Amino acid sequence: MIVTVVGLGKIGLPLAVQFARSGVEVIGADVNPAVVDLVNSGQEPFPGEAHLQDYLADVVAAGTLRATTDTSSAVAQSQAVVVVVPLFVDADAKPDFGWMDSATEAIGRGLRAENDTLICYETTLPVGTTRTRWKPMIEAGSGLVEGRDFHLVFSPERVLTGRVFADLRRYPKLVGGLNADGAVRATNFYTQVLQFDERPDLERANGVWDLGSAEAAEMAKLAETTYRDVNIGLANQFARFAAANGIDVHQVIAASNSQPYSHIHQPGMSVGGHCIPVYPRLYLWNDPEATVVRAARAANADMPAYTVALASDLVGGLAGKRVAVLGASYRGGVKETAFSGVFPAVAEIARLGGMPLVHDPMYTDAELEKLGFTAYHLGEPVDVVLVHTNHADYATTTAADFPGVSVLVDGRAIMDPAAFPGVTVRVVGKPAPEGV
């Protein structure tokens, strides 16, 4: 079997490597020649993915993975095609299918009936996209018929960057076809190229799960990620109410979660990344009456401004103040700023007249400046500190790292208040100390 993986990004490349390590020949297709060159030389094009560099070097050296910019040519040689091309959402929450449309057109041009190709879309999609958008587009571009000359399924990626290989083993692989034959093909394919951990906590054996339709598989991915956004939105609203009423929400959540029917997530300064801020919008695109989803998204989007307002109130206004935002990444230990709350936080600080500065141990000054930020360095004078990202390095900082700081607002509940004597410390979701 030859498998083409279309899109060699932070999910697609580890997938391609996983497939190659499982004994099939893999062609990675990407529109970026620099990425293709790096992959062909056995070098990871982005840092931070556990085991990727070692595994990539091995499969390239073994000749089981190669990369190309010619998607159509790769597809023409393949019996299976896996698509992991980004889907973006514009400012109006409307899906932008531009990159995926281009990739799909290239796939259609490369399809050959004699290959009886299985095509699996893994990019998260609005419900119905596989059947109503990709099927007619591929059929028009190839002149072939789905279900007869090729099979089309949806199988959502369910992994987090930084731990893709572990997540591929831990979570069931969901598939949904446009017909029963396609679902069987997809089940057999993923059973061949993935290995699964034993999960006694699951009601059915870990492995490939056929959900019965592409639409069910599409909705499953949207449901699991939208649930997280709604849950965090609820936690954030609890946090704001609790803090205003002298209650520590973190104690409340721990107490609530001590019984098995409560699974309240943790509040925080922002919700970022490629998934949680985006996928609820994809769900809302199909279900605009989902008021719970819409309210949670709005609540989470407001948290950067809320956290900045806490600092502003404590310091008597941010005008003329130097404000250090700790963390550009959307989550700790990951070098990624997609939909990071640092952007609205910096904008709000500037709107209130403050001087926003950004620190992140994973980024150079030049990289921060390219993102539009002024870099901050530990040890430089500052008036206010906001903790945006739960990088492990920040948990060990002290007041000495921030000369002149008078107010610290911890948006992730990771700092040690005892390390900041004489500094007014507030934690999102906790009430103000007495006298503050």
N, C-alpha and C positions, 0 to 999 in steps of 0.2 A: 504494500500500500504506500502511496505517496500522498502526503497531506500538505495543503497550503494553508498557512496562517496569514491572514490579511490584517496588517497593522501590528508593528513590532514595538508597541509602547510598553508601559509598565505592567500591563496584564498580558498583552499578546506575546511578548518575547518570552517570559517565563512559561507560558503555555506551550509555545513552540519547542522550548527546551525540554519540557516535561514529556511531550509526545515523542521527541527524538530519543530520550532516555528510555522510553517504553518499547523501542524496537521498530518504529516506523521511520521512513524517510520523510523529512520535513523540508519544505521550501517556505521561507519567511518572505513575505512581500510587504514593502513599505515605500511610500512616495519620497522619503527622505534619503538621498544618496549617502549622506554622511552616516546615517544609522546603518544602512546596508553594508557600507565598507567596514564599520566597526564590528558588526556581527560576523562578517566573513573573515575578519582577522581574529575572531575569538575574544573580542573585548566588549564588555558590557557598555552600552551607551549612556547609562544613568546609574548612579550609585544607590546603595541602600537596600537592595533586594537580597535577602539572606540566601546564600549558596549560588546565586545566579552566575557570578563570575566563574567559579570552579566548574559548574555544570555546563555552562556555555562553552568554555574552552575545551572540555572533554568531547562534546558532541560535534563541534566544528572539526576538531582534530580527527575524529572517527569518520567524518564524512557523512554523518546522518542529518546534519542541518546546514543549509546554505541559504543565502538571502539574495533578493533581487528587487529591482524597482519595476519589473515587468509583471504586473499581477496577472494579466490575461495569459501570458505564456506559462506561468506557474500553474494556473488553474487548468489549462489544457492538458497538463501532465498528471493531474491529481484525481484520486477517487474520493477524497474528502476535502472540504474547504471550511475553515473556521474563521469567522469574521469578528474582529475586535477593534473596530474603527470608532473613534470618538463621535458621540452625538452631543451637540451643544444646545443650550437653551438661551434664547435672547432675553433682553431686558423686559420684554412683555410676557415672559414664560412660555414662549412659543418654540417648539423644537426646530432646530436648524439642522436639516438632514444633509447639508452640502457635501461633507466629506464622505458620508455613508453612501449617498447617491452615486458619487464618483466611483467609489470602490465597487458598488453593486453593478454599475454599468461595465466596469472592467471585468468583473466575474462573468457577466452574461456573454461578453465577447469571447471569453476563453473556454466556455463550457463545450464539451464534446459528448454526444449521446452515448458513444461507445464506452465512456468511463462510468456511466450510471452514477454520477457524482452525488454525494451527500453534502449539502450546504447547511452549516450551523451558524446562526447568528448568536453571538454572546453579548454584544453591546445591549445595555438596558434600553428598552423601547416602550413607547406607549402601547397599550393593549390594542391588538389588531394590526399592528404595523407589518408583521411578517406576512400575513395573508393578503392584506390590501395594498401594500406598497411594494415589498420586495418580490413577491411572486409575479405580479404582472410586469414589473420592470425586468426581471431576469428572463421571463418568457419572451418579452419583446426584443431584448438584446441578443438572445441566443437562438430564437426560432424553435426552441424546444418546449416540451410540455411537462410541468411539474407533476410528479406522481407516475410518469411514464418514462421520461428521459433523465430526470434528476429528482432528488428528494430535498425538501426544504423543511427545516425545523428551527425552533428557538430553544436555546439552552443558556440561561443567564450565567455570567460569571458571578461568583459569590465569595470573592477573596478580597483581602486588604493588601495594599502595597506594603512591602517589607516582609511579608510572611506568606507569599503566594503559594509556595510549595507545600507548606504545612496546611494551609487552608484547603488546598485541593484534595488532600487526604482526609481532612476532618469532616467536611460538609458533603451531604448527598449532592450528586449532580442531577439537576432537574432538566428534563427534556419535554418538549411538546411538539408534535408534528402536525402537518396539515392533513396527513392521512396515517393510517395504522402502519403501513409498510415503512414510511419514513421514520416513524417513531421506533420501530424495531431496528432499523439501520443505525439510528443515532444511539440507541441503547447498546448495541453491539460495539459500535465504534468507541464510545467513551469507556466501556468496560475494558476494552483492549488497551487504551492509552492512559488510564488513570488507575491509581491504587488507593484503597480506602482503609482508614483506621476502623477498628471495631468500636461501635458506639452503643453500648448496652442501654444508654439513656433514651435511645430512639425506639419508637413503637414498631418500626420495621427496619430491616437490615440496612446498614449504610451501603451506599453504592449508587447506581443510576436509577432514578425514579422517573417513570413516565407519568406525566400529569394529565395525559389524555388529549390535550390540544395545545397549539402554540399560544392561544390566548390565555390559557390557564398558567402556562409557564411564564408568559410576559407579566401577568398580574402577580404571580408569586414573588417575583423580584421587586416589583413596585411595592407590594404589600409589606415585605419584610423591612425595606428601607424607610418607607413612609411611617411605619409603626415606630421606628426609632426617632424620627423627627417629631412625631406627635408626642411620644413619651418624654423626650427632652423638653419639648415645649411646655408640657404639663409640669415637669420638674422646675423649669425656669419661672413659671407663674407661681408655683408654690414658694420658690426661693424669694421672690419679690415680696409676696405677702408676708412670709415668715419674718424676713428681716425688718419689715416695717412694723411688726407687732411683737418684737422682742423674742423671737423664736429662732433657734438654730435648725434650719431645714435639713442639714446633714444628719443630725441626730434623729429627726423625724423620719427621714428616708431609711436610715439604718434600722430603726424600730419597725417601720412598716414592712420592710423587706425580710424581716425575721420570720414571717410566715409565708407559705409557698404560693399564695395567690397574689402577692404584690411584687412587682418587678420594676419599681420606679428607678429611672436612670438618674444620673447626676446633673445638676445644673452647671452652667458655665458661661463664660463671657461670649462665646460664639459657637456656631455650628458650621463647620466648613468641609471642604473636600469635594471630590468629583461626584459623590453619591448623595449624601443626606440632604444638602440644600437643593439638589437638582431633581431627583426622582419624584418627590412629592409634586413638583410642578408638571412632570410628565403624566402623573396620575390625574392631576386636576385638568389637564388638557382634554382628557376623555370624560371626566366626571366633575364639571365645574360646580356642581351643587354640593360637593363634599366640604361642608362648612367647618368640620372639625379639622380636616387637613389644612385648610386655608388659614384658620386661626392659629394653629400651631406654627406654621411657617412664618406668619407675621410676628408671633411672639419671639421666635428664635432670631429672626432678622433684626429685632429691636434690641437685643442684648448688648451689642457693642456700645450703642449710644447710652443705654441704661448704665453700663459700667463706667463709662467716661463721666456721666452725670454724677455718679457717686463720688468720684475723685474731685470733680469741680466743686461740689457742695462742701466737701471736707476742707479744701484748700482756700475756699473763698473766691472761687473763680479761677479759670485757667489762663486768663489774659496775661501774656508776658512770661508764663511759666514754661520751664523746660520739662517735658513729659516723656519719660522713657517707656516704650511699649516693649515688653519682653516676649519675643517670639513672633516671627512672621509666618511660620508654618501653621497649617490648620490643626495639626495635632502633634504631640510630642514624639520625638525620635524619627520624624519623617521630613524630608526636604521637599516640601510641596506646599504651594500657596493657593491652590485652586479654591476659589470662593472663601478664602480665609477671612476671618473677622478682623484681621489687622487693617484691611483697606478701609472699611467704614469707620473703624476706631480712629485711625489717623485723620481721616476726613473730618470727623466730629471734633477732635482736638483742635485742628486748625480752624474750624468754624467758630469755636469758642475763644479763639485768640491765642491758643497755646502754641508752643513749638514742639511738634511731634518728632521723636527720635525712635528708631527701631533697632533692637538688638536681637540677633539670633545666632547661636553658636554654629549652625549648619551653613550659614551664608557668609560670604566675604562682603567687604564694604562695597565693592564694585557690583556684586549681585544685588545687594539691597538697594543701591542707587539706581540700578536698572529697573527695579520694581517701583521706583518713584519715591524712595524713602531716604532720609538722612540717617546715616548709621550712628548708633550709640555704642560706646565702649565702656565696659565696667571700669569704675574708678573715675569717670568723668562726673563733674557736678551736675546735679539734676534736682528738680523740686518734687516731682511726682513720679511714681513707678506704677505701671499697670501690668499685671501678669496675664498675658493672653494665651500662651502655649505652655503645656505641661512638659517642657523639656526637663529631663532629670537634673541637668546642671543647675537649674534655678532653685531647686529645693535646698541647696547647700549655700546659697548666697546669704550675705549679712548686710547690715546697714553700712558697713565699711566699703562695700562694693558700689555704693550709691551716695557719694559725699553730698551732703546738703538736703537729702530727701526728708520731707516732712510728712508725706502721705503715701501709703502703699495700699493699692486695691488689688487683691488677689482674686483673679477671675477663674482660678482653677483649684483653689484650696490646697495648694502644695507647699506654700511657704511656712516657715516657722516664725510665728510672731515674736517669740522670745529672742530671735536673732536681730530684732529691730527695736531696741530700747529707745524710747523717746520719739518714736515714729508712730503716727496714727495709722493703724492697720485695720482694714476692712476686708472681709471675705464675702464674696457673692453668696447670698443665702444665709448669712449670719448677722445677728443684730449688732448695732454699734456698741462698743464697750462703754461701760458707765463713764459719764463725763464727756463723751464725744457727741 
